[in-house]
Amino acid sequence: MASAIPTLSKIGKSIRLNKHGCVNRPFYHIVVQKTRDNFDGPVIEQVGSYDAMPNSQNEKLVAVNFERVQYWIGQGAELSGPVAQLLGLSGFLPIHPTTVIQSWRNRREPPRERKLQPIKGVAPPLDNPKI
Amino acid sequence: MPRTAGVNSSALFVLYSYFIMFARSSNRIFNVINTSYIPSRGARAWVRKPLGSPMAKSKLFRIPPKKILPADEKAEIKRLYDNYFHHMKSLRQYFFEQSLKQAESGEVAQMKHKLEDEEHMKLMEENCLENEKTAKLREERLKVQAEKTRASVLASLIMKEEESRLHEIQIEAFLEQQKATPFIQTENIEKAIEEALANPFDPNFAIDLDGYVYRRRETSIGKIPEEARERMSSI
């Protein structure tokens, strides 16, 4: 189907998560990189961070520089799946389909025991002092 | 020999499994070109199993069950993805336009515009001054040119008048001369004919090797008297 919206040229750059942190302690940088570079390689710009481990308030903290993300998306940078999901959840972009699909699959599955209880509403503080 | 070979291969296998675990220190083994795989403490890169390595023995006869999605779910997923990419496309375009607008409205851009405008005004003033200067020069030049042209036209006119006057004089002289020449008129044509018949004129002549000229039909030197002999002088 023909679209009235012109397609931006691909610039071979993507916004993605780079894994930092250490063993059993995931921490991600949201970075702009050339698509062919790996996470050791040069980073063009860091536009945010994502702490995948819940803190004492049972929160996973995400920091995003929306101005720069907007700029880079406007320039034609690709988004990796996780980053697209994070931005969708933050309300900056439309909700990513993966989020929706995962949510309905989770609802359909029989409840199983988890280390952490799923967060509903405002997250209560955790009982586990280690986390 | 075969025994040692077997030992070697088992040792290699051990090495191989070691390098699978510590993939970052194995760039030479796996021909990883990127030198950023140099071993370091901390995070280790995931490295692909080498090409041609066999399937794990424990997984050899495992047939993974095929995931079958119901048609309605598939259609729903497709719809979701289509919508998402459609939205993203227009958002991308919008962000691009925003970036353009920001580039225009930024402080640096405005400064640049202001500087450009000032430069333009300055250049225009300079251009005006230059134009005035050239206009003045042109006026002077044209004045001189006009004076010169007038003088040359006048001179040429005078010359032409003089020439026409001379020409008229010449024509008058020619006419006088023509009038003076005794042409044969119709009244006296009879007389002229008679005169011509009475005085026949023979233009023939000859010259001998000594330079003597023989007029008319006379070709013998003895018949011409001494004083009437005509001789061409040598050059």
Boltz contact constraints between the chains, C-beta under 6 A:
constraints:
  - contact:
      token1: [A, 5]
      token2: [B, 89]
      max_distance: 6.0
  - contact:
      token1: [A, 5]
      token2: [B, 90]
      max_distance: 6.0
  - contact:
      token1: [A, 5]
      token2: [B, 93]
      max_distance: 6.0
  - contact:
      token1: [A, 8]
      token2: [B, 92]
      max_distance: 6.0
  - contact:
      token1: [A, 40]
      token2: [B, 36]
      max_distance: 6.0
  - contact:
      token1: [A, 70]
      token2: [B, 95]
      max_distance: 6.0
  - contact:
      token1: [A, 71]
      token2: [B, 99]
      max_distance: 6.0
  - contact:
      token1: [A, 73]
      token2: [B, 92]
      max_distance: 6.0
  - contact:
      token1: [A, 73]
      token2: [B, 95]
      max_distance: 6.0
  - contact:
      token1: [A, 74]
      token2: [B, 95]
      max_distance: 6.0
  - contact:
      token1: [A, 74]
      token2: [B, 96]
      max_distance: 6.0
  - contact:
      token1: [A, 74]
      token2: [B, 99]
      max_distance: 6.0
  - contact:
      token1: [A, 94]
      token2: [B, 84]
      max_distance: 6.0
  - contact:
      token1: [A, 94]
      token2: [B, 87]
      max_distance: 6.0
  - contact:
      token1: [A, 97]
      token2: [B, 80]
      max_distance: 6.0
  - contact:
      token1: [A, 97]
      token2: [B, 81]
      max_distance: 6.0
  - contact:
      token1: [A, 97]
      token2: [B, 84]
      max_distance: 6.0
  - contact:
      token1: [A, 100]
      token2: [B, 80]
      max_distance: 6.0
